[in-house]
Amino acid sequence: MKIALASDHAAIALKAELAEWLREQGHDVTDLGPEEGQSVDYPDYGYRLGEAIATGVTDRGIALCGSGIGISIAVNRNPAVRCALVSEPVSAALSREHNDANAIALGARLTGIDMAKACVTAFLTTEFAGGRHQRRVDKLTRVFQDS
């Protein structure tokens, strides 16, 4: 699977660990930055990830910042993206099963590497349930329209 990761400066170490782990599992991983520890603005990297998902450059995205909140907001500015902020595997799995999430966000200051790996595993291995959930996901792509 093609997976892109993006972060801010607070999450560079977690991003690097996850990227290496995903490559070891055989995934095609793209690191959208940043590479250094200098202070950066998470919206810039969240927008990059959203664009990569929207254009089909990547199948799934993983967004990381200190809390996961800011970058998840940035990624979700792209209407083609459904990014869920998760902190444990159940929410990661439900984001796929019920919401067909194509990205997850994690907080590097709140989530250790083992929990992050568990969340990513749940996210990558859970299929979208479809059915009644499809109608709801379809509504998410019709921004500001009547239901």
C-alpha positions as a LaTeX table, in Angstrom:
\begin{tabular}{lrrr}
\hline
Residue & $x$ (\AA) & $y$ (\AA) & $z$ (\AA) \\
\hline
Met1 & 0.00 & 0.00 & 0.00 \\
Lys2 & 1.16 & 3.56 & $-0.70$ \\
Ile3 & 1.30 & 5.51 & 2.56 \\
Ala4 & 2.35 & 9.13 & 3.02 \\
Leu5 & 3.37 & 10.63 & 6.33 \\
Ala6 & 3.61 & 14.31 & 7.26 \\
Ser7 & 4.35 & 16.01 & 10.55 \\
Asp8 & 5.47 & 19.13 & 12.25 \\
His9 & 8.70 & 19.50 & 14.24 \\
Ala10 & 7.18 & 17.94 & 17.38 \\
Ala11 & 6.57 & 14.62 & 15.63 \\
Ile12 & 9.67 & 14.10 & 13.47 \\
Ala13 & 10.99 & 11.24 & 15.64 \\
Leu14 & 7.65 & 9.39 & 15.69 \\
Lys15 & 7.27 & 9.91 & 11.94 \\
Ala16 & 10.72 & 8.46 & 11.29 \\
Glu17 & 10.04 & 5.40 & 13.45 \\
Leu18 & 6.67 & 4.76 & 11.80 \\
Ala19 & 8.09 & 5.23 & 8.30 \\
Glu20 & 10.87 & 2.72 & 8.93 \\
Trp21 & 8.44 & 0.22 & 10.47 \\
Leu22 & 6.01 & 0.56 & 7.56 \\
Arg23 & 8.80 & 0.07 & 5.02 \\
Glu24 & 9.88 & $-3.09$ & 6.86 \\
Gln25 & 6.32 & $-4.35$ & 6.35 \\
Gly26 & 6.63 & $-3.79$ & 2.61 \\
His27 & 4.63 & $-0.60$ & 2.21 \\
Asp28 & 5.60 & 2.12 & $-0.25$ \\
Val29 & 6.21 & 5.04 & 2.13 \\
Thr30 & 6.54 & 8.71 & 1.24 \\
Asp31 & 7.75 & 11.18 & 3.85 \\
Leu32 & 6.29 & 14.59 & 3.03 \\
Gly33 & 8.43 & 16.31 & 5.64 \\
Pro34 & 9.81 & 18.00 & 7.45 \\
Glu35 & 13.21 & 16.35 & 7.68 \\
Glu36 & 14.89 & 18.54 & 10.27 \\
Gly37 & 13.92 & 19.59 & 13.75 \\
Gln38 & 13.43 & 23.28 & 12.95 \\
Ser39 & 10.14 & 24.82 & 13.95 \\
Val40 & 7.60 & 24.52 & 11.13 \\
Asp41 & 3.92 & 25.25 & 10.71 \\
Tyr42 & 1.76 & 22.11 & 10.79 \\
Pro43 & $-0.81$ & 23.47 & 8.30 \\
Asp44 & 1.83 & 23.48 & 5.55 \\
Tyr45 & 2.49 & 19.77 & 6.03 \\
Gly46 & $-1.15$ & 18.90 & 6.62 \\
Tyr47 & $-2.03$ & 20.55 & 3.31 \\
Arg48 & 0.71 & 18.55 & 1.57 \\
Leu49 & $-0.74$ & 15.32 & 2.92 \\
Gly50 & $-4.27$ & 16.28 & 1.93 \\
Glu51 & $-3.13$ & 17.04 & $-1.61$ \\
Ala52 & $-1.26$ & 13.72 & $-1.87$ \\
Ile53 & $-4.43$ & 11.85 & $-0.89$ \\
Ala54 & $-6.73$ & 13.92 & $-3.10$ \\
Thr55 & $-4.56$ & 13.46 & $-6.19$ \\
Gly56 & $-4.06$ & 9.72 & $-5.66$ \\
Val57 & $-0.32$ & 10.00 & $-5.06$ \\
Thr58 & $-0.94$ & 7.95 & $-1.91$ \\
Asp59 & $-3.60$ & 5.51 & $-0.79$ \\
Arg60 & $-3.57$ & 6.47 & 2.90 \\
Gly61 & $-2.09$ & 9.19 & 5.04 \\
Ile62 & $-0.69$ & 9.50 & 8.53 \\
Ala63 & $-0.58$ & 13.02 & 9.99 \\
Leu64 & 1.47 & 13.76 & 13.09 \\
Cys65 & 2.00 & 16.77 & 15.31 \\
Gly66 & 2.38 & 17.33 & 19.03 \\
Ser67 & $-1.27$ & 16.68 & 19.85 \\
Gly68 & $-2.53$ & 15.53 & 16.46 \\
Ile69 & $-5.27$ & 18.15 & 16.61 \\
Gly70 & $-3.82$ & 20.95 & 14.50 \\
Ile71 & $-2.56$ & 18.79 & 11.67 \\
Ser72 & $-5.83$ & 16.83 & 11.54 \\
Ile73 & $-7.70$ & 20.10 & 11.04 \\
Ala74 & $-5.28$ & 21.09 & 8.28 \\
Val75 & $-5.54$ & 17.74 & 6.47 \\
Asn76 & $-9.33$ & 17.84 & 6.66 \\
Arg77 & $-9.44$ & 21.21 & 4.88 \\
Asn78 & $-9.19$ & 19.16 & 1.67 \\
Pro79 & $-12.72$ & 17.87 & 0.89 \\
Ala80 & $-11.30$ & 14.62 & $-0.53$ \\
Val81 & $-9.84$ & 13.68 & 2.84 \\
Arg82 & $-11.44$ & 12.06 & 5.85 \\
Cys83 & $-8.78$ & 12.26 & 8.58 \\
Ala84 & $-9.61$ & 10.96 & 12.05 \\
Leu85 & $-7.67$ & 11.92 & 15.15 \\
Val86 & $-7.11$ & 8.64 & 16.98 \\
Ser87 & $-5.41$ & 7.63 & 20.20 \\
Glu88 & $-6.08$ & 3.90 & 20.38 \\
Pro89 & $-6.81$ & 1.04 & 17.95 \\
Val90 & $-10.59$ & 0.92 & 18.39 \\
Ser91 & $-11.07$ & 4.47 & 17.14 \\
Ala92 & $-8.58$ & 3.81 & 14.33 \\
Ala93 & $-10.55$ & 0.74 & 13.22 \\
Leu94 & $-13.90$ & 2.53 & 13.49 \\
Ser95 & $-12.56$ & 5.42 & 11.44 \\
Arg96 & $-12.12$ & 2.97 & 8.60 \\
Glu97 & $-15.15$ & 0.74 & 9.21 \\
His98 & $-17.74$ & 3.51 & 9.62 \\
Asn99 & $-16.15$ & 6.61 & 8.04 \\
Asp100 & $-13.91$ & 5.20 & 5.30 \\
Ala101 & $-11.12$ & 7.40 & 6.67 \\
Asn102 & $-8.21$ & 7.75 & 4.28 \\
Ala103 & $-5.97$ & 9.37 & 6.89 \\
Ile104 & $-5.39$ & 9.27 & 10.61 \\
Ala105 & $-3.74$ & 11.79 & 12.89 \\
Leu106 & $-1.73$ & 10.99 & 15.99 \\
Gly107 & $-0.26$ & 13.18 & 18.70 \\
Ala108 & 3.46 & 12.52 & 19.21 \\
Arg109 & 3.41 & 14.07 & 22.68 \\
Leu110 & 0.45 & 11.92 & 23.69 \\
Thr111 & 1.01 & 8.58 & 21.93 \\
Gly112 & 3.97 & 6.25 & 22.36 \\
Ile113 & 5.45 & 4.24 & 19.52 \\
Asp114 & 3.77 & 0.95 & 20.47 \\
Met115 & 0.31 & 2.55 & 20.66 \\
Ala116 & 0.98 & 4.44 & 17.44 \\
Lys117 & 1.86 & 1.17 & 15.68 \\
Ala118 & $-1.29$ & $-0.45$ & 17.05 \\
Cys119 & $-3.39$ & 2.45 & 15.72 \\
Val120 & $-1.71$ & 2.34 & 12.31 \\
Thr121 & $-2.17$ & $-1.44$ & 12.10 \\
Ala122 & $-5.89$ & $-1.13$ & 12.88 \\
Phe123 & $-6.22$ & 1.69 & 10.35 \\
Leu124 & $-4.48$ & $-0.22$ & 7.57 \\
Thr125 & $-6.16$ & $-3.59$ & 8.13 \\
Thr126 & $-9.78$ & $-2.55$ & 8.67 \\
Glu127 & $-12.06$ & $-2.43$ & 5.65 \\
Phe128 & $-14.89$ & 0.05 & 5.13 \\
Ala129 & $-18.21$ & $-1.59$ & 6.02 \\
Gly130 & $-20.21$ & 0.26 & 3.36 \\
Gly131 & $-23.96$ & $-0.25$ & 3.64 \\
Arg132 & $-25.67$ & 2.41 & 5.75 \\
His133 & $-22.29$ & 4.04 & 6.33 \\
Gln134 & $-21.85$ & 4.79 & 2.60 \\
Arg135 & $-24.76$ & 7.23 & 2.64 \\
Arg136 & $-23.12$ & 9.13 & 5.49 \\
Val137 & $-19.69$ & 9.15 & 3.88 \\
Asp138 & $-21.28$ & 10.45 & 0.67 \\
Lys139 & $-22.73$ & 13.35 & 2.65 \\
Leu140 & $-19.25$ & 14.23 & 3.88 \\
Thr141 & $-18.14$ & 14.87 & 0.30 \\
Arg142 & $-21.09$ & 17.20 & $-0.43$ \\
Val143 & $-19.79$ & 20.12 & 1.57 \\
Phe144 & $-22.50$ & 22.53 & 2.76 \\
Gln145 & $-25.28$ & 21.01 & 0.69 \\
Asp146 & $-28.69$ & 20.04 & 1.95 \\
Ser147 & $-29.08$ & 16.41 & 2.84 \\
\hline
\end{tabular}
